[in-house]
């Protein structure tokens, strides 16, 4: 999983680097366009993902402590936060698109849609990973699992790491796109 | 016997990459790609000035693309070992990988047509050039599915490890990095155009890395094959 995480970080580093590079060539345009972004939505999303990561951390601890039932609950809560993020994104995109702002409106918006879009894809994939973790925990809780405790923990930690990556990427994204002047 | 032919087939991977690079870069000078923003006159001039080299380069690219087939086949044979018998992921990889060969041959063919009568109306040459590049870089679906199949098969395999787990994550990463290619339809300049960072250069690097890694890993696992496990 670390191979994927490092690789993904590299890719996003490239994205962020490209954004910063092109921004330096026309800062006025970028700042002006940035002003149209809904920072409220961005902040809510940040809180949602941070909360979901907190739940995931708890779930990992529960798994280590063999409290699989509690792990299940925490994962569900994390999933709800993730769903909330996706919902907010839906409203945010809708707000932009109905104002006529699309992928090709200008360079800033290209990066905005591209970066948040690819991140959103990661969130969706992350939700899939969380569901997988939920099933893992559930099997453990019902004592249906034949896997060793160590392997369950290992899988759990891998999945959790991916979700934390998704969260971390959003923090950078939020700072870079929404806040950085 | 089986292992020896498999080893031979793994060589088809690097052979394809080497020949394709010679044709694409050294002969046809397609690296860096011509800008999608270039005028018809500029593009026509490219085909008129480099006609012979483009023809040679494209011929080479077209011919060596078929070498991908045995490479895909070797991967399929090893995936069969991962799945226990020829399973769904094996077939997915085989079909997606095979269809992917088309997206290597067809662009070369289209560019050949452009170079066939370079005295044509420049707008027609532009059209053929566009067709070639879009055919070459936009269809990311089959490559994504192919790499996903390999990645999932590796990560989900429960028996003896045919390919290492990190290779599973690596294939997933490769799959994700081909996706931005689809965005070239919206842009004529910038990092998402067909000569851009995320549509051309990143997939190019990833492409090389994938062939290199798979070549080494396949050879390692084939060498470890005993007659008993090969019969599975």
Boltz contact constraints between the chains, C-beta under 6 A:
constraints:
  - contact:
      token1: [A, 1]
      token2: [B, 169]
      max_distance: 6.0
  - contact:
      token1: [A, 3]
      token2: [B, 166]
      max_distance: 6.0
  - contact:
      token1: [A, 3]
      token2: [B, 169]
      max_distance: 6.0
  - contact:
      token1: [A, 3]
      token2: [B, 170]
      max_distance: 6.0
  - contact:
      token1: [A, 4]
      token2: [B, 169]
      max_distance: 6.0
  - contact:
      token1: [A, 4]
      token2: [B, 172]
      max_distance: 6.0
  - contact:
      token1: [A, 4]
      token2: [B, 173]
      max_distance: 6.0
  - contact:
      token1: [A, 7]
      token2: [B, 173]
      max_distance: 6.0
  - contact:
      token1: [A, 18]
      token2: [B, 191]
      max_distance: 6.0
  - contact:
      token1: [A, 18]
      token2: [B, 197]
      max_distance: 6.0
  - contact:
      token1: [A, 103]
      token2: [B, 186]
      max_distance: 6.0
  - contact:
      token1: [A, 104]
      token2: [B, 186]
      max_distance: 6.0
